[in-house]
Structures are given as C-alpha cells and as structure tokens.
Amino acid sequence: MSEVWTILAEPFQYAFMTRALIAVVLVGIVCAVLGAFVILRGMAFMGDALSHAILPGVAAGYLVHGGARGPLFWWALGAAILSAFGIGAISRGSRLREDTAIGIIFAGMFALGIALVSLSKSYAVEVTHILFGNVLSVSASDLWRIGVFGTIALAFVGLLYKELLVLTFDPVLAKTLRLPVRFLHYLLLILLAIAVVLALQTVGVALVIALLVTPAATAALLTRRLPALMLGASILAALAGVLGLYLSYYLSIAPGPAIVLVATAFFLIVLLFRPHGSHSSGA
C-alpha cells in the first residue's frame, strides 16, 4: 500500500506539478461545461477556428513585449474575441454560410500568426509551447487568472442557463419567446474564446479542440440531459487531466498530448462498452 501511495504522491512533491494539477482540473471543467454546448449546437469547427485564431494574438504579444509571458493571455483573448465577431459579421453581412466565414477567418488568422512567428528567429521553443501547451510552467499568477476567468465563464452559464438551454435545443422557440438570440450567440462565442485561451497553456493550440469536444462527446454517449452531460464531461475532463499528468511524469512524454490521449481513451471505452439503452434524451 505504501508503494502505491508513493507512486501517487511522488509527482506532486514538486510545486510545479501541483500547480499543473490545479490548472488541468480547472481548465478541464470550464472546457467541459462549454464543450457541452459545442457538441449539442454543432460548433466544433468554431472551437477549432478560435483555437487557431489566437496564434496571431500570442505572436504579436510576444513580439511587442519582448518575450514576456504575462501579457500573452490578453493578446490571445483579444484575437479570439475579434475572430468570433469577425465570423459573425461576415456571415451576417453576406450570403455566405457561417461555416464558410469560419473557414475564411480560421485560415487568415492562422496564416497571420505564422507570418508573425517568422519575424522572430528565437521563437521556435515558444511556438512548440503554443502548439502543444506547457502546463508545467504554470505560475501562481496563471492559476489566479485561470480561476478568475473560469469562474466568470461558469457564472454566465449558470445565470443564463435557461436561455442557453432553449437556444441550444430549440432556436425557433427562443425567437418566439423573444429571447436575445444574437446576444446569447455572441456571449457563448466569447465564453468559448475564454475557454480556448485558458486551455492554451495546458494542451496548446493544436489540442484545444480535443479538450472542448472529447469529454463532452463521451458524456453525450451516455446522456443528452444537459446538466448530467456537463457534470459527466467535467469529471471526465478532470480525470483525463490528472491521469495525463501521471503519464507525462512517469513516461516522460509531453503533458498536453498525454491528457488528450487519456480523454480519447475514455471516449473509445465508453463507445465500445456503454450499456444499450443508457443514452437518454431531453434537457
């Protein structure tokens, strides 16, 4: 028993591992809750676009501030929100479908980010961290930022739960009830942008979409009731984060990919072994 306890406790004798543990649990819960809306509303492509659209913001912040990591959060968040509103403006102001607008903004912002990255010759290591995360470098101030913005995102979901529920399951009814549909849509995009930026340091740009979609999709195999889906996705995301950190520590692999691999394994296990008839519907 003592050997098991040693294996479990050993990684967290280091302060950076403890901070990483708190970060992956908090970020996992935020991404899981918002991920429920992502999968139920078919917004996976939007989440992927936002995760890549933050690259120019991070690159510009890095160049402007001489490599300082602190301001990068704000630059990334600004780029994500700008992209979200840009997608809405293009799809509203033209006859293009929203997925076409997403593709245009996605490609344009990602190309701009790569162009900015190419301006710095010493950016290779930072780019790797942006693409695949660097949760082991999370500082105390990063944790505070994750806690504050994660709480804000979850608070908005809680306060507007009924409205978001109606909008998700019956958009026509939402319009009939004169709910502020456009406002709620943009608010959800902003909350999604916050989740994407929070996940940047834990799993990186390349893997953010997995943290948003995979735990929620796994829970959706078992229930379509939104509260149960959110709870199940949050538990799965937090477990994936914790187990991913253990794999990273003992197998010497990058934490971000390890977390996503665990989340993917959960999905495959549930897909293969879920009991028939367990998939319920309703809100």
C-alpha positions in Angstrom: 0.0 0.0 0.0 2.8 2.3 0.8 4.3 1.7 -2.6 1.1 2.7 -4.3 0.9 5.9 -2.2 4.5 6.7 -3.1 3.7 6.4 -6.8 0.6 8.6 -6.4 2.3 11.2 -4.3 5.8 11.4 -5.8 5.0 13.7 -8.8 3.4 16.3 -6.5 6.3 16.8 -4.2 7.3 19.4 -6.8 5.4 22.7 -6.7 5.2 23.0 -10.5 3.4 19.6 -10.7 0.9 20.7 -8.0 0.2 23.9 -9.9 -0.2 21.9 -13.1 -2.7 19.6 -11.4 -4.8 22.5 -10.3 -4.6 24.1 -13.7 -5.7 21.0 -15.7 -8.6 20.3 -13.4 -9.9 23.9 -13.5 -9.4 24.2 -17.3 -10.9 20.8 -17.9 -14.1 21.7 -16.0 -14.5 25.0 -17.9 -13.9 23.4 -21.3 -16.2 20.5 -20.5 -19.1 22.8 -19.5 -18.8 24.9 -22.6 -18.0 21.8 -24.6 -21.5 20.6 -23.9 -22.9 23.5 -25.9 -20.2 23.0 -28.6 -21.3 19.4 -29.4 -25.0 20.0 -28.9 -25.0 23.0 -31.2 -22.6 21.6 -33.8 -19.9 24.2 -33.0 -16.8 22.0 -33.1 -15.5 23.8 -36.2 -16.0 27.1 -34.5 -14.0 25.9 -31.5 -11.2 24.7 -33.7 -11.2 28.0 -35.6 -10.9 30.0 -32.4 -8.1 27.8 -31.0 -6.1 28.6 -34.2 -7.1 32.2 -34.4 -5.4 33.0 -31.1 -2.0 32.4 -32.7 -1.5 35.9 -34.2 -2.5 37.4 -30.9 0.1 35.3 -29.0 2.7 36.0 -31.6 2.0 39.8 -31.6 2.1 39.9 -27.8 5.4 38.0 -27.8 7.0 40.5 -30.3 5.6 43.6 -28.7 6.5 42.7 -25.1 9.9 41.1 -25.9 9.0 37.6 -25.0 7.3 38.3 -21.7 4.6 35.6 -21.0 2.3 37.7 -18.7 0.6 39.8 -21.4 0.1 37.0 -23.8 -3.2 36.0 -22.2 -4.7 39.3 -23.1 -3.4 39.3 -26.6 -4.7 35.8 -27.2 -8.1 36.6 -25.7 -8.4 39.7 -27.9 -7.5 37.8 -31.0 -10.1 35.1 -30.2 -12.9 37.6 -29.5 -12.0 39.6 -32.6 -12.2 36.4 -34.7 -15.6 35.4 -33.2 -17.1 38.8 -34.0 -15.4 38.7 -37.4 -17.1 35.4 -38.3 -20.5 36.8 -37.2 -20.0 40.0 -39.2 -19.0 38.1 -42.4 -21.9 35.6 -42.2 -24.4 38.4 -41.4 -23.2 40.9 -44.0 -23.0 38.5 -46.9 -24.8 35.5 -48.3 -22.1 33.1 -47.1 -22.9 30.4 -44.6 -21.3 30.6 -41.2 -19.1 27.6 -41.8 -17.6 29.4 -44.8 -17.0 32.5 -42.7 -15.3 30.3 -40.1 -13.0 28.8 -42.7 -12.0 32.2 -44.0 -11.2 33.7 -40.6 -9.6 30.4 -39.5 -7.2 30.3 -42.4 -6.5 34.1 -42.4 -5.7 34.4 -38.7 -3.6 31.2 -38.6 -1.6 32.4 -41.6 -1.1 35.8 -40.0 0.1 34.1 -36.8 2.6 32.1 -38.8 3.8 35.2 -40.6 4.3 37.0 -37.3 6.1 34.0 -35.8 8.5 34.0 -38.8 9.6 37.5 -37.8 11.3 36.2 -34.7 14.3 33.9 -35.1 14.3 32.8 -31.4 10.6 31.8 -31.4 10.9 28.1 -32.1 10.7 26.9 -28.5 7.8 29.2 -27.7 5.9 28.0 -30.8 6.2 24.5 -29.6 4.7 25.5 -26.3 1.9 27.4 -28.0 1.1 24.4 -30.3 1.2 21.7 -27.6 1.0 23.5 -24.3 3.3 23.9 -21.4 1.3 23.2 -18.3 4.4 22.5 -16.2 5.3 26.2 -16.5 2.0 27.4 -14.9 2.8 30.1 -12.3 0.7 31.2 -9.3 -0.5 34.3 -11.2 -1.5 32.0 -14.1 -3.6 30.0 -11.6 -5.3 33.1 -10.3 -6.1 34.1 -13.9 -7.5 30.7 -14.7 -9.6 30.7 -11.5 -11.0 34.2 -12.1 -11.8 33.8 -15.8 -13.0 30.3 -15.4 -15.4 31.4 -12.6 -16.7 34.2 -14.8 -17.4 31.8 -17.7 -19.2 29.3 -15.4 -21.1 32.1 -13.7 -22.5 33.3 -17.0 -23.5 29.8 -17.9 -25.3 29.4 -14.6 -27.0 32.8 -14.7 -28.3 32.3 -18.3 -28.7 28.6 -18.1 -32.4 28.5 -19.1 -31.9 30.9 -22.0 -28.9 28.9 -23.3 -30.9 25.7 -22.9 -33.7 26.9 -25.0 -31.4 28.3 -27.6 -29.5 25.0 -27.8 -32.4 22.7 -28.1 -35.0 24.8 -29.9 -33.7 28.0 -31.6 -37.2 28.6 -33.1 -38.8 28.7 -29.7 -36.0 31.0 -28.5 -37.0 33.5 -31.2 -40.7 33.0 -30.4 -40.1 33.8 -26.8 -38.2 37.0 -27.9 -35.0 35.9 -26.2 -32.0 38.0 -27.3 -30.8 35.2 -29.6 -27.9 37.2 -31.3 -26.7 38.4 -27.9 -26.7 34.9 -26.5 -24.9 33.6 -29.5 -22.1 36.1 -29.2 -21.9 35.7 -25.5 -21.4 31.9 -26.0 -18.7 32.7 -28.5 -16.9 35.0 -26.0 -17.2 32.3 -23.3 -15.8 29.8 -25.8 -13.0 32.2 -26.6 -12.2 32.4 -22.8 -12.1 28.6 -22.5 -9.8 28.3 -25.6 -7.4 30.8 -24.2 -7.4 29.2 -20.7 -6.6 25.9 -22.3 -3.8 27.3 -24.4 -1.1 26.7 -21.7 -2.4 23.2 -20.7 -2.8 21.5 -24.1 -1.8 24.1 -26.6 -3.4 25.4 -29.8 -3.3 22.1 -31.7 -5.1 20.2 -29.0 -7.6 22.6 -27.5 -10.5 21.3 -29.6 -9.9 17.9 -28.1 -10.4 19.2 -24.6 -13.5 21.0 -25.7 -15.1 18.2 -27.6 -13.9 14.8 -26.4 -15.1 14.8 -22.7 -18.4 16.3 -23.7 -18.8 13.8 -26.6 -18.0 11.0 -24.2 -20.7 12.1 -21.8 -23.1 12.6 -24.6 -22.9 8.9 -25.4 -24.5 8.2 -22.1 -27.0 11.1 -21.7 -28.4 14.1 -23.6 -29.7 15.8 -20.5 -27.6 18.9 -20.3 -26.9 19.0 -16.5 -25.8 15.4 -16.5 -23.8 15.9 -19.7 -22.0 18.9 -18.1 -21.3 17.0 -14.9 -20.1 13.9 -16.6 -17.9 15.8 -19.1 -16.4 17.8 -16.2 -15.5 14.6 -14.3 -14.0 13.0 -17.4 -12.0 16.1 -18.3 -10.6 16.4 -14.8 -9.7 12.7 -14.7 -8.1 13.0 -18.1 -6.0 15.9 -16.8 -4.9 14.1 -13.7 -4.1 10.8 -15.4 -2.4 12.7 -18.2 0.0 14.4 -15.8 0.9 11.0 -14.2 1.6 9.6 -17.7 3.7 12.6 -18.5 5.7 12.3 -15.3 6.3 8.5 -15.4 6.7 8.1 -19.2 8.5 11.4 -19.9 6.0 12.5 -22.6 4.5 15.9 -23.1 1.6 16.6 -20.7 -0.7 18.2 -23.4 -0.8 15.2 -25.7 -0.9 12.8 -22.7 -4.1 14.5 -21.4 -5.8 14.3 -24.8 -4.8 10.7 -25.3 -6.4 9.8 -22.0 -9.5 11.7 -22.9 -9.6 9.9 -26.2 -9.2 6.5 -24.5 -12.2 7.3 -22.2 -14.3 8.1 -25.3 -13.3 4.8 -27.0 -14.0 2.8 -23.8 -17.5 4.3 -23.4 -18.2 4.0 -27.1 -17.4 0.3 -27.1 -18.8 -0.7 -23.7 -21.6 1.6 -22.9 -24.8 -0.3 -21.9 -27.5 -0.3 -24.5 -30.4 2.0 -23.8 -28.4 4.2 -21.5 -28.5 7.1 -23.9 -31.3 9.3 -22.7 -32.6 12.4 -24.3 -34.1 15.7 -23.1 -32.9 18.8 -21.3 
